[in-house]
Amino acid sequence: MLQKLKSGWQNINYKVEILAGLTVAMTMIPESLSFAILAGLNPLNGLYAAFIMGLVAAVFGGRPAMISGGAGATVIVLIALMQSHGIEYIFATVLLAGLMQVLVGVFKLGKFIRLVPESVMYGFVNGLAVVIFMSQLKQFKVLENGSEVWMQGTELYKMIGLTLLTVLIVYLFPKISKKIPASLVGILAVFALVSIFSIDTKTVKDIASISGDFPPFHFPMVPLTLETLQIIFPYALVMAGVGLIETLLTLTVVDEMTESRGDSNQECIAQGSANVLNGLFNGMGGCAMIAQTFVNVNAGSRTRLAGVIGAFTILIIILVGAPFIEKVPMAALTGVMMVVAFLTFKWSSLKFIKKMPKADTIVMLVVMAITIFMHNLALAVLAGVIISALVFAWESAVRIRARKFIDEKGIKHYEIYGPLFFASVSNFMEKFDLEEDPEFVIVSFKESRISDISGIEALNKLTEKYAAKGKKLQLTHLSTDCIKLLNDSADLVKINVKEDPTYKIPHN
């Protein structure tokens, strides 16, 4: 583990990493503030989460260059709890969720993210891209009489103009130079324009004040009782799941972008530890942030330094830099995030839709829809995995085949191809002609495999049917585990020590 941590600090381009970290901090602040306010929390709870999550995950995480912070995906889970029980229960829930995430890493369960199909990944990334873009549209709204309404007239035109200017700078500047992150150039250029010409437009201060102190230690003031655990456990479980799913999928995406491999279990431990600290230091909790991670990676970051710089930049802003950062135009940050949304979307997936199997296209669209309309990443990924698993089971079920022939001795042979499991049992049974088969039948599983107890039961039923007809059935090329589970196996199975397989059957 120490070797992996050291690897994240090698071959550092300090200029690139520092500038990338500053850009990440600038784009993370408004998002953390917005979600904290949405959940009914103090804006500083969001910034504390951005600092703690960002620092711990950057230093100890399993994926250099990945950015973590106070993410909306996890905070949305806690809104109902905040309304019903208050802030102290939020801190307790975040702490418990962190402990759960640490256990996932300790028991090395993070590897199961590899079970997520590519079609689910496409749906996840594309759905998040749409969510990121749509979330920026609220910056074109203002609060009037307690409700949000669209900007009107000159105010709206200024916001649109400055946003488009930022988008153009971020898009065009890399053609001039790649030594400085285009996102940072866009933010600074629009900030300078607004300051020089005294343009009256929406700024970070219009969202919330970000001035404060160092995150204070504060153990959640909740009764340490079973009743409290019953209240917070469901929320903690969902938060832990949502956080890890978004984190590990983001890790997988960055692996592909950087052509390197992160450690999912180490990342789980780091994320969990960061959430434990959030619960103890007034943070709202969080997970990996795919938008800010894209900003970081596209800025050229490949090590842990940018994440550390970004985290400490947020802390410095909280302590002393708030008066300056509060003047940053929201149009600049909105423009950067819109570009991020555009780059996040897997446009290549649209080209492949006609070539993709229909099942993969459906999975991708379902995951996208749930992500966009329900903002429930855990449900979206779970639904995609379940649909993919059912499709795989069906395709495996219809793939089972039997080659039939009668040898010179008048013995009927069935050579089975394909897996025998719960979904293929029905097709398997249909392969046999009990009425027409001779008195002695041999069934070979040399090119097949019994995958579960349903397959064993199918063999038991098949032998019973042949026995009822007064015919003898012999099974060959079964594993030792299969033979043990079969009824009357001594009379049924022909054992070949050299050729019989050795696989196990899950039956407990």
Buried (B, 14 or more C-beta within 10 A) or exposed (E): EEEBBEEBEEEBBEEBBBBBBBBBBBBBBBBBBBBBBEBBBBBBBBBBBBBBBBBBBBBBBBBBBBBBBBBBBBBBBBBEBBEEBEBBBBBBBBBBBBBBBBBBBEEEBBEEBEEBBBBBBBBBBBBBBBBBBEBBEEBBBBEEEEEEEEBEEEBBEBBBBBBEBBBEBBBEBBEEEEEBBBBBBBBBBBBEBBEEEEBEBBBBBEBBEBBBEEBEEEEBEBEEEEEBBEBBBEBBBBBBBBBBBBBBBBBBBBBEEBEEEBBBBBBBBBBBBBBBBBBBBBBBBBBBBBBBBBBBBBBBBBBBBBBBBBBBBBBBBBEEBBEEBBEBBBBBBBBBBBBBBBBBBBEEBEEBEEEBEEBBBBBBBBBBBBBBEEBBBBBBBBBBBEBBEEBEBEEBBEEBBBEEEEEEEEBBBBBBBBBBBBBBBEBBEEBBEBEEBEEBBBBBBBEBBBBBBBBBBBBBEBBEBBBEEEBBBBBBBBBBBBBEBBEEBEEBBEEEEEEBBEEEBEEE
